[in-house]
């Protein structure tokens, strides 16, 4: 059986400690997130927002990115990145411990630009969705990849939800001692309207080619409920 990109992940110390294997989910998500835009990534300068332990930075480098910059708010997650195996890929990656808005504003101030920006798993953990799009546009990307939970309600809304800040997959605290934060989960229509307003053309990735028996670990992309995960690609309007 051929080895898929993320098959190594469950051998790393922090993943061994998890309740369930992650390799299959990450390999399938890479198919949604990376594969359709590999040509855009190859040779590109990439910014990865909320980089977690660097797994998507690593995937961008593996897809041929020239260099990858990550912003992650939890230093403990960044400290796990050296466990990733390929030294040549890791050499192209630099992860900074910073709030994403602070990091983007600093990058703009320094005149930095990026060809591709990854917004993977954070767009439904914030409240300032339109602000984020406008800031990213100032970095002059040719492509923005957004992978997020979305409300499937048939109107352009942002649904407010509370979540704890002590869980590493959730939003970071906005002030010391903040245990619970309010986040906004946009609907699919809201995402389209915000992208249009910020000057982007948006296309959704079609996941229907994944057969029912091949979906373990990514059932959240196929939910028939009021919320599901999806991937979209934003490009500046001509």
C-alpha positions in Angstrom: 0.0 0.0 0.0 1.5 3.4 -1.0 2.5 5.7 1.8 0.4 8.9 2.0 1.9 12.2 3.1 0.7 12.3 6.7 1.1 8.6 7.5 4.0 9.4 9.8 1.9 11.7 12.0 0.7 9.1 14.5 4.3 8.1 15.3 5.0 11.5 16.7 5.0 11.9 20.5 2.0 14.3 20.8 -0.1 12.3 18.4 0.6 9.0 20.2 -1.1 10.6 23.2 -4.3 11.3 21.4 -7.4 9.1 21.7 -7.6 8.3 18.0 -5.3 8.2 15.0 -5.1 11.4 13.0 -3.3 10.3 9.8 -6.3 9.3 7.8 -8.2 12.6 8.6 -5.1 14.7 7.7 -4.4 12.8 4.5 -8.0 13.3 3.3 -8.1 17.0 4.4 -4.8 17.5 2.4 -6.7 16.1 -0.6 -9.4 18.8 0.0 -7.0 21.7 0.9 -3.7 21.1 -1.0 -4.3 18.9 -4.0 -6.6 21.2 -6.0 -4.1 24.1 -5.8 -0.7 22.5 -5.9 0.2 24.6 -8.9 -0.4 27.7 -6.9 1.6 26.5 -4.0 4.7 25.3 -5.9 7.4 27.9 -5.6 5.1 30.2 -3.6 5.7 32.2 -0.4 3.0 30.9 2.0 1.5 32.3 5.2 -0.3 29.8 7.4 -2.6 31.3 10.1 -3.0 29.5 13.4 -0.4 26.9 12.5 -1.0 24.6 15.4 2.1 22.3 15.6 3.1 23.2 12.1 1.4 20.3 10.3 -0.1 22.5 7.5 3.1 24.5 7.2 4.8 21.2 6.7 2.2 20.2 4.1 2.6 23.4 2.2 6.4 22.9 2.1 5.8 19.3 1.0 3.7 20.7 -1.9 6.7 22.7 -3.1 6.3 26.1 -1.3 9.5 28.1 -1.5 9.1 29.2 2.1 6.3 29.1 4.7 5.6 31.5 7.6 3.3 30.4 10.3 1.4 32.4 13.0 0.4 30.4 16.1 -0.8 31.7 19.5 0.3 28.8 21.6 4.0 28.4 22.1 3.6 24.8 23.5 2.2 23.7 20.1 5.1 25.4 18.2 7.5 23.6 20.5 6.3 20.2 19.0 7.2 21.2 15.5 10.9 19.9 15.6 9.5 16.4 15.9 8.4 16.4 12.3 10.8 14.2 10.3 12.0 15.9 7.0 14.8 18.4 7.8 14.7 19.9 4.3 11.0 20.7 4.6 11.4 22.1 8.1 14.2 24.4 6.9 11.7 26.2 4.7 9.3 26.9 7.6 9.3 29.6 10.3 6.5 29.7 12.9 6.0 32.8 15.1 4.1 32.8 18.4 1.6 35.6 17.8 -2.1 36.5 17.5 -3.0 36.3 13.8 -4.3 39.9 13.6 -1.2 41.2 15.3 1.0 39.1 13.1 -0.7 40.2 9.9 -0.6 43.9 10.9 3.1 43.6 11.7 3.7 41.9 8.3 1.9 44.7 6.5 3.9 47.3 8.4 7.1 45.6 7.3 5.9 45.5 3.6 5.7 41.7 3.4 3.6 39.9 0.8 2.5 36.3 0.4 1.4 34.4 -2.7 -0.8 32.0 -0.8 -2.5 32.3 2.6 -3.9 29.3 4.5 -6.8 29.9 6.9 -7.3 26.4 8.0 -9.5 25.7 11.0 -9.6 29.2 12.4 -12.3 31.1 10.4 -15.1 29.8 12.7 -13.1 30.6 15.9 -13.1 34.4 15.4 -15.5 37.3 15.4 -13.7 39.7 13.0 -14.2 37.8 9.8 -14.5 40.8 7.4 -11.5 42.5 9.1 -9.4 39.4 8.6 -10.3 39.3 4.8 -9.4 42.9 4.4 -6.1 42.6 6.2 -5.2 39.5 4.2 -5.9 41.4 1.0 -3.2 43.9 1.9 -0.7 41.1 1.8 -1.4 40.8 -1.9 -2.1 37.1 -2.1 -3.0 35.4 -5.4 -4.9 32.7 -3.4 -6.5 32.3 0.0 -7.5 28.9 1.2 -10.2 28.8 3.9 -11.1 25.5 5.5 -13.8 26.0 8.2 -17.0 24.9 9.8 -19.9 26.7 8.3 -23.6 27.1 9.2 -25.8 25.5 6.5 -28.7 27.8 7.3 -30.2 29.2 4.0 -29.3 32.8 4.7 -26.2 34.9 5.2 -25.7 34.8 9.0 -22.9 34.5 11.6 -24.0 32.2 14.4 -22.5 33.1 17.8 -21.2 30.2 19.9 -19.3 30.0 23.2 -16.2 27.9 23.6 -13.5 27.3 26.2 -10.0 28.7 25.6 -8.2 26.0 27.5 -8.7 23.5 24.6 -5.8 23.7 22.1 -8.1 23.5 19.1 -10.2 26.5 20.2 -9.5 30.2 20.2 -6.8 31.7 22.4 -7.8 34.0 25.3 -8.1 37.7 24.4 -7.1 38.7 28.0 -5.5 37.0 31.0 -8.0 34.7 32.8 -10.5 34.5 30.0 -11.9 31.0 30.2 -14.7 31.3 27.6 -14.8 33.2 24.4 -17.5 34.0 21.9 -16.9 33.0 18.3 -18.8 33.4 15.1 -19.6 30.6 12.7 -20.5 32.0 9.3 -23.0 30.5 7.0 -22.0 29.4 3.5 -23.8 32.4 2.1 -22.2 34.7 4.6 -18.8 33.5 3.4 -19.7 34.2 -0.2 -20.9 37.7 0.6 -17.9 38.6 2.7 -15.5 37.3 0.0 -17.3 39.4 -2.6 -17.3 42.5 -0.5 -13.5 42.1 0.1 -12.9 41.8 -3.6 -12.4 38.1 -4.0 -13.9 35.5 -6.3 -14.8 32.3 -4.3 -15.1 28.7 -5.4 -16.1 25.8 -3.2 -14.2 22.5 -3.3 -16.5 19.6 -4.3 -15.9 16.7 -2.0 -18.5 14.4 -3.6 -15.7 12.4 -5.2 -14.9 10.8 -1.8 -16.9 7.6 -1.7 -19.0 6.9 1.4 -16.7 4.1 2.5 -13.6 6.3 2.3 -14.8 9.0 4.7 -13.7 7.8 8.2 -12.3 10.8 10.0 -13.8 13.4 7.7 -17.5 12.9 8.3 -17.8 16.6 9.3 -17.4 17.5 5.6 -20.5 15.5 4.7 -22.9 16.3 7.5 -26.6 16.8 6.5 -27.1 19.0 9.6 -27.1 22.7 10.3 -23.3 22.9 10.4 -20.6 21.2 8.3 -17.0 21.7 7.3 -16.0 22.9 3.9 -13.1 24.3 1.9 -13.1 27.3 -0.4 -10.6 29.1 -2.5 -10.5 32.9 -2.8 -8.7 34.8 -5.6 -8.6 38.6 -6.1 -11.0 39.8 -8.7 -9.3 40.8 -11.9 
